[in-house]
Amino acid sequence: MDMSVHKRSIPGRLTLLLVVGLSAISCMVFASTSVAAVPPTGLNCVASDGKINGRGATFQERAQVTIFAPAYRDDFCGSTAKEPEDAAGNTMIAYNYAEAKTASATGSGAGLKAASCRTDAYAGTDIPYTVAQLKELNEKAGTLVNTEGKGNCTAITTFTPPFQPNSPKSWPDEEALHEDSTSPVMSFPVAGSGVAPMTNLTSVTCGGKAPPTSLNFTGRELSRIFGGNALKWDDAELVGSNPGVAPAGLEGCTGVITRVVRQDTSGTTNIFKQYLIKVDNERTGATCAAGEKWSGKYFEKNTEWPGKQKPTEEGTCSAITTAEKSGNGEEIAKLKATEGGIGYADLNEAEGSALLLPNIQNATSTSFQPPAIGKAANCDLKKLEAPPGITASEAVGLNEKNNWANNNDIVNKTGNHENATNIGEKFPICGITFMLVYKGLGTTALSNPISRLSADQRRTLYSYSTFILSSAAQELLGSSFYSPLPNGWLAKLRVGFQENF
């Protein structure tokens, strides 16, 4: 394969990896009346019909948009801008594009629906799915949406993605989904990072004095705050971890606490609640929603919180509010407009927000740790277990009984594969984020899970995913408030993806 069009040299091991992978896929035949019979030769960067879109988890948005897509462009594609410039800019990838954001159709929950309805080439999720959702994703297109009782794919998709898959008429078109064969979905992690609590304390909150410039919270204290039980900032337990008159501590900060939470079914929320389950699941002594555990309805229904659904019926609770639309940006904007508020966001967006990010007590109770050290997420992903199963196919989620399904599904729990909260001696609220790609997009006539993808789009998806699962791509994450995946995971994940694509 001619590699002479590279913009710059590539590390030898990555060049070999992609030459082998891309050469293999160039020989595949795609069975569909809507795509070419044989993919064209050459690199997978045909801007005319090879650009792809994905959507879902905001946790990986900056990794996709500012790290992976530009690096893939620079090392393999060169500038692919069209005139006028399209949704992918001068890269081949549009992730969480403007149309999806306008429709409040981002976040992990939206990503799962997008995968089921085949609206995009791939989806992003941090959850990554429950056992029940995995079964629905593996059935015919749209099953997950129908199971949730929210109608069909047409009813929940009110916009047109910038690139295929969209129907020849207009997306969404239920008839187009009939061409999509049933196929299991692959799930594989692409990056890790922290979920950072954020506070908006002002001089008004603190009785006219300057607010604290740093804060420390234990896990129980965060549980009491987000569980609605700590009503004011000078709560005795909070002051205990932050002694002294502001700005040295929280004494004198008599302002009320207002919780600001995500509007959408969010993987960021999921990671945060996994942490709360680990550190204070029983919520002992709670007066707001007394007797309710974090692992109960608040985890099963991602957008529910103590005191949020029935504010006058669940006891004495602090105020709680949400942003109007999905995403971290909306969450941060709402928090900035909420004096005395506390919220949470993906670390890469929380940093630079001008909000105070507290230090959180680590799992060993030996120190209070910041969410970032320099520009790297302060996470210890090496403490996680290996990917699920034994084989490469199992590593990308293709074992129905042992996969990346959520650890907090008590009945089907198979190991600590994806729950990165409260482990090790570093910042305890960390998680990993996943791509969902259907199996069989590159096979010969056996399946066609997304019939409207062109041959060039399929080859883009293959090589882009392969690039993400390389050490060269992962090494870029540490400079943008992410953590790379454990290096020992990459080869198995790469093989599992390539063998099943």
ZAVO-382319 format. One record per residue (C-alpha): residue number from 1; x, y, z. Coordinates in pm, whole numbers. Example, Ala and Ser with C-alpha at 12.3 -4.5 7.8 and 13.67 -1.06 7.14 Angstrom:
REM residues 2
  resi       X       Y       Z
     1    1230    -450     780
     2    1367    -106     714
END
This chain:
REM residues 501
  resi       X       Y       Z
     1       0       0       0
     2     130     344     -91
     3     207     529     231
     4     374     823      56
     5      83    1060     120
     6     151    1076     494
     7     195    1428     620
     8     474    1326     859
     9     661    1016     963
    10     488     760    1186
    11     647     541    1454
    12     755     212    1299
    13     531     -14    1505
    14     224     196    1422
    15     309     205    1051
    16     336    -174    1044
    17      14    -214    1240
    18    -188       5    1007
    19     -30    -121     685
    20    -125    -476     780
    21    -473    -378     898
    22    -557    -152     605
    23    -420    -396     351
    24    -643    -668     493
    25    -956    -462     474
    26    -886    -342     121
    27    -952    -700       8
    28   -1294    -724     171
    29   -1616    -728     -25
    30   -1918    -542     112
    31   -2258    -693      38
    32   -2502    -407     -13
    33   -2679    -243    -298
    34   -2596      95    -146
    35   -2215      62    -137
    36   -1949     -27    -389
    37   -1878    -396    -430
    38   -1506    -359    -364
    39   -1346     -80    -159
    40   -1102     136    -357
    41    -731      86    -296
    42    -517     329    -102
    43    -548     503     229
    44    -881     536     407
    45    -914     909     374
    46   -1139     969      76
    47   -1297    1300     171
    48   -1565    1283    -100
    49   -1759     997      62
    50   -1541     857     341
    51   -1608    1100     623
    52   -1799     959     921
    53   -1995    1086    1218
    54   -2032     949    1569
    55   -2212    1077    1876
    56   -2278    1003    2240
    57   -2060    1032    2549
    58   -1931    1380    2622
    59   -1658    1218    2834
    60   -1466    1129    2516
    61   -1567    1432    2309
    62   -1246    1627    2347
    63   -1036    1314    2297
    64   -1215    1247    1969
    65   -1231    1607    1846
    66    -903    1757    1964
    67    -670    1455    1993
    68    -760    1146    1791
    69    -917    1298    1479
    70    -644    1563    1428
    71    -364    1310    1491
    72    -522    1066    1247
    73    -542    1353     997
    74    -182    1460    1047
    75     -29    1113    1034
    76    -238     960     758
    77    -486    1177     573
    78    -361    1530     538
    79    -616    1810     532
    80    -953    1688     404
    81   -1147    2014     417
    82   -1423    2073     166
    83   -1545    2405      32
    84   -1742    2519     219
    85   -1595    2344     522
    86   -1812    2060     645
    87   -1900    1930     993
    88   -1570    1739    1024
    89   -1361    2043     943
    90   -1037    1929     782
    91   -1047    1586     950
    92   -1239    1271     856
    93   -1439    1253    1179
    94   -1736    1455    1311
    95   -1815    1361    1671
    96   -2098    1522    1869
    97   -2160    1750    1574
    98   -2368    2068    1592
    99   -2697    1910    1481
   100   -2684    1657    1765
   101   -2595    1919    2023
   102   -2877    2148    1912
   103   -3122    1860    1948
   104   -2982    1772    2295
   105   -2893    1432    2150
   106   -2549    1380    2304
   107   -2443    1193    2617
   108   -2411     820    2674
   109   -2785     755    2673
   110   -2817     923    2335
   111   -2515     725    2216
   112   -2684     395    2301
   113   -2997     501    2110
   114   -2785     617    1816
   115   -2614     278    1805
   116   -2944      90    1816
   117   -3099     309    1545
   118   -2783     308    1329
   119   -2787     686    1294
   120   -2406     714    1294
   121   -2105     506    1197
   122   -2022     454    1565
   123   -2139     564    1909
   124   -1974     672    2232
   125   -2077     568    2583
   126   -1927     561    2931
   127   -2188     333    3087
   128   -2116     138    2854
   129   -2450     -46    2874
   130   -2646    -267    3109
   131   -2693    -638    3048
   132   -3047    -568    2924
   133   -2931    -288    2693
   134   -2660    -507    2542
   135   -2923    -765    2449
   136   -3131    -492    2285
   137   -2832    -350    2097
   138   -2760    -696    1959
   139   -3113    -736    1821
   140   -3264    -568    1516
   141   -3219    -197    1459
   142   -3424      20    1691
   143   -3496    -250    1950
   144   -3349     -54    2241
   145   -3559     253    2162
   146   -3880      51    2125
   147   -3812    -135    2450
   148   -3786     195    2635
   149   -4138     279    2520
   150   -4031     592    2337
   151   -4158     500    1994
   152   -3947     421    1692
   153   -3622     565    1561
   154   -3807     826    1357
   155   -3968     962    1671
   156   -3643    1017    1859
   157   -3425    1150    1574
   158   -3526    1502    1478
   159   -3214    1601    1283
   160   -3000    1486     992
   161   -2643    1372    1069
   162   -2386    1541     843
   163   -2266    1219     679
   164   -2413     879     613
   165   -2565     664     749
   166   -2868     865     651
   167   -3133     726     422
   168   -3141     812      50
   169   -3451    1023     123
   170   -3414    1188     460
   171   -3305    1051     794
   172   -3470     899     983
   173   -3648     661     750
   174   -3780     341     908
   175   -3767     157     577
   176   -3393     215     556
   177   -3347      30     885
   178   -3500    -283     734
   179   -3184    -325     526
   180   -2968    -337     838
   181   -2897    -692     948
   182   -2894    -804    1309
   183   -2540    -813    1443
   184   -2372    -803    1786
   185   -2210    -475    1883
   186   -1843    -447    1976
   187   -1752    -230    2275
   188   -1398    -122    2350
   189   -1249     150    2574
   190   -1068     441    2410
   191    -959     667    2698
   192    -984     733    3069
   193   -1025    1049    3275
   194   -1171    1196    3591
   195   -1512    1333    3679
   196   -1446    1650    3875
   197   -1684    1804    4129
   198   -1701    2182    4080
   199   -1817    2456    4318
   200   -1937    2813    4269
   201   -1881    2977    4607
   202   -1886    3357    4621
   203   -1840    3621    4888
   204   -2218    3628    4925
   205   -2209    3253    4998
   206   -1944    3314    5262
   207   -2095    3605    5456
   208   -1909    3882    5276
   209   -1566    3721    5305
   210   -1368    3589    5012
   211   -1463    3226    4935
   212   -1217    2938    4986
   213    -946    2895    4726
   214    -922    2521    4788
   215   -1153    2256    4931
   216   -1119    1897    5055
   217   -1407    1648    5060
   218   -1433    1288    5174
   219   -1650    1043    4987
   220   -1916    1051    5258
   221   -1925    1430    5241
   222   -1982    1423    4866
   223   -2257    1167    4921
   224   -2424    1390    5178
   225   -2396    1694    4948
   226   -2530    1527    4633
   227   -2779    1324    4834
   228   -2938    1651    4947
   229   -2849    1614    5315
   230   -2592    1892    5354
   231   -2805    2205    5334
   232   -2550    2485    5384
   233   -2182    2525    5315
   234   -2101    2566    5684
   235   -2237    2217    5756
   236   -2037    2085    6051
   237   -1898    1784    5865
   238   -1786    1995    5569
   239   -1621    2245    5800
   240   -1442    1955    5969
   241   -1253    1879    5649
   242   -1211    2249    5572
   243   -1147    2427    5905
   244   -1094    2799    5936
   245   -1277    3113    5832
   246   -1303    3163    5454
   247   -1092    3182    5244
   248    -901    2933    5459
   249   -1206    2713    5518
   250   -1584    2694    5521
   251   -1663    2856    5856
   252   -1888    3154    5794
   253   -2005    3022    5456
   254   -2371    3025    5554
   255   -2506    3022    5199
   256   -2731    2737    5092
   257   -2606    2450    4877
   258   -2770    2403    4538
   259   -2698    2084    4347
   260   -2656    2120    3969
   261   -2683    1788    3784
   262   -2686    1674    3423
   263   -3012    1697    3230
   264   -2941    1396    3009
   265   -2875    1027    3064
   266   -2505    1081    3108
   267   -2209     849    3138
   268   -2041    1120    3344
   269   -2329    1091    3591
   270   -2296     713    3577
   271   -1928     726    3675
   272   -2002     973    3954
   273   -2280     755    4093
   274   -2060     444    4074
   275   -1825     633    4304
   276   -2109     722    4543
   277   -2216     356    4551
   278   -1866     251    4652
   279   -1811     510    4923
   280   -2158     550    5082
   281   -2418     327    4920
   282   -2637     296    5231
   283   -2660     674    5282
   284   -2674     611    5658
   285   -2845     892    5847
   286   -3000    1049    5538
   287   -3304    1268    5596
   288   -3347    1347    5226
   289   -3498    1035    5063
   290   -3422     834    5376
   291   -3377     462    5318
   292   -3293     496    4948
   293   -2956     356    4838
   294   -2743     501    4560
   295   -2751     160    4389
   296   -3131     163    4371
   297   -3351     385    4159
   298   -3095     665    4140
   299   -2855     439    3951
   300   -3119     256    3749
   301   -3263     587    3630
   302   -2960     798    3560
   303   -3134    1136    3579
   304   -3300    1079    3919
   305   -3155    1220    4243
   306   -3274    1237    4604
   307   -3524    1520    4635
   308   -3537    1589    4263
   309   -3845    1398    4146
   310   -4060    1455    4457
   311   -3911    1759    4629
   312   -4191    1797    4884
   313   -4226    1428    4963
   314   -3873    1305    5034
   315   -3790    1493    5351
   316   -3569    1797    5398
   317   -3342    1827    5095
   318   -3113    2089    4947
   319   -3221    2257    4625
   320   -3143    2082    4297
   321   -3153    2204    3938
   322   -3047    2096    3588
   323   -2930    2257    3268
   324   -3181    2285    2986
   325   -2980    2075    2738
   326   -2734    1787    2741
   327   -2359    1806    2778
   328   -2084    1934    3004
   329   -2089    2282    2857
   330   -2452    2331    2957
   331   -2383    2188    3304
   332   -2092    2427    3359
   333   -2288    2728    3233
   334   -2577    2645    3466
   335   -2341    2607    3761
   336   -2176    2941    3689
   337   -2520    3100    3706
   338   -2600    2927    4038
   339   -2449    3100    4339
   340   -2356    2847    4608
   341   -2389    2565    4356
   342   -2200    2240    4321
   343   -2192    2019    4013
   344   -1965    1779    3829
   345   -1820    1751    3480
   346   -1564    1567    3275
   347   -1221    1679    3390
   348   -1114    1803    3047
   349   -1401    2053    3046
   350   -1402    2131    3419
   351   -1040    2245    3394
   352   -1037    2597    3260
   353   -1394    2664    3369
   354   -1280    2911    3640
   355   -1477    2707    3894
   356   -1311    2559    4203
   357   -1235    2186    4171
   358   -1211    2029    4520
   359    -957    1766    4621
   360   -1119    1432    4706
   361    -998    1178    4964
   362    -840     878    4794
   363    -945     515    4834
   364    -677     444    5094
   365    -782     748    5304
   366    -422     866    5306
   367    -459    1201    5127
   368    -689    1439    4943
   369    -609    1420    4575
   370    -666    1677    4296
   371    -837    1555    3976
   372    -534    1650    3764
   373    -157    1660    3796
   374     -37    1914    3545
   375    -235    1841    3229
   376    -280    1470    3296
   377    -578    1312    3467
   378    -475    1195    3814
   379    -621     844    3763
   380    -479     499    3833
   381    -626     287    3552
   382    -358      23    3604
   383    -553     -92    3909
   384    -837    -211    3686
   385    -874    -578    3599
   386    -792    -692    3248
   387   -1058    -668    2976
   388   -1336    -926    3010
   389   -1292   -1288    2904
   390    -986   -1459    2767
   391    -999   -1416    2390
   392    -958   -1100    2186
   393   -1325   -1121    2081
   394   -1432   -1130    2444
   395   -1213    -826    2513
   396   -1429    -621    2275
   397   -1750    -727    2447
   398   -1860   -1024    2236
   399   -1926   -1267    2522
   400   -2288   -1233    2635
   401   -2208   -1352    2988
   402   -1879   -1174    3053
   403   -1844    -833    2890
   404   -1814    -465    2969
   405   -2168    -450    3114
   406   -2191    -230    3417
   407   -2025    -356    3733
   408   -2313    -246    3947
   409   -2548    -496    3788
   410   -2534    -721    4094
   411   -2689   -1029    3931
   412   -2449   -1045    3635
   413   -2137    -896    3790
   414   -1830   -1063    3640
   415   -1541    -849    3758
   416   -1405    -497    3790
   417   -1351    -444    3419
   418   -1478     -87    3380
   419   -1546      64    3721
   420   -1240     280    3785
   421   -1378     463    4088
   422   -1224     460    4437
   423    -919     250    4355
   424    -554     313    4434
   425    -397     620    4591
   426    -484     878    4326
   427    -799    1077    4251
   428   -1090     839    4317
   429   -1358     953    4068
   430   -1229     816    3739
   431   -1376     621    3452
   432   -1315     491    3102
   433   -1515     569    2791
   434   -1606     335    2505
   435   -1675     324    2135
   436   -1956     101    2006
   437   -1904     -43    1656
   438   -2117    -315    1503
   439   -1955    -643    1411
   440   -1955    -740    1044
   441   -1913    -404     873
   442   -1620    -542     676
   443   -1726    -903     618
   444   -1818   -1062     288
   445   -2191   -1091     223
   446   -2264   -1237     568
   447   -2400    -930     738
   448   -2462    -563     676
   449   -2546    -402    1010
   450   -2536     -43     874
   451   -2634     -70     511
   452   -2598     299     428
   453   -2226     324     503
   454   -2013     354     190
   455   -1707     138     138
   456   -1483     439     206
   457   -1667     515     530
   458   -1620     159     648
   459   -1252     176     577
   460   -1226     510     760
   461   -1398     360    1064
   462   -1167      57    1058
   463    -841     250    1032
   464    -946     528    1269
   465   -1045     278    1539
   466    -723      86    1483
   467    -529     410    1526
   468    -708     493    1853
   469    -614     150    1991
   470    -241     209    1926
   471      15     317    2183
   472     105     614    1962
   473    -249     754    1988
   474    -288     668    2356
   475      34     849    2445
   476    -123    1175    2326
   477    -395    1166    2593
   478    -181    1267    2891
   479    -143    1625    2771
   480    -518    1700    2760
   481    -654    1589    3100
   482    -704    1226    2999
   483    -530     902    3098
   484    -414     641    2846
   485    -549     289    2865
   486    -318      32    3027
   487     -62     -54    2759
   488    -115    -426    2815
   489    -476    -396    2697
   490    -407    -250    2355
   491    -292    -548    2151
   492    -586    -766    2257
   493    -839    -488    2196
   494    -689    -414    1855
   495    -695    -777    1747
   496   -1048    -825    1875
   497   -1168    -522    1682
   498    -990    -614    1360
   499   -1100    -978    1364
   500   -1464    -886    1410
   501   -1500    -570    1203
END
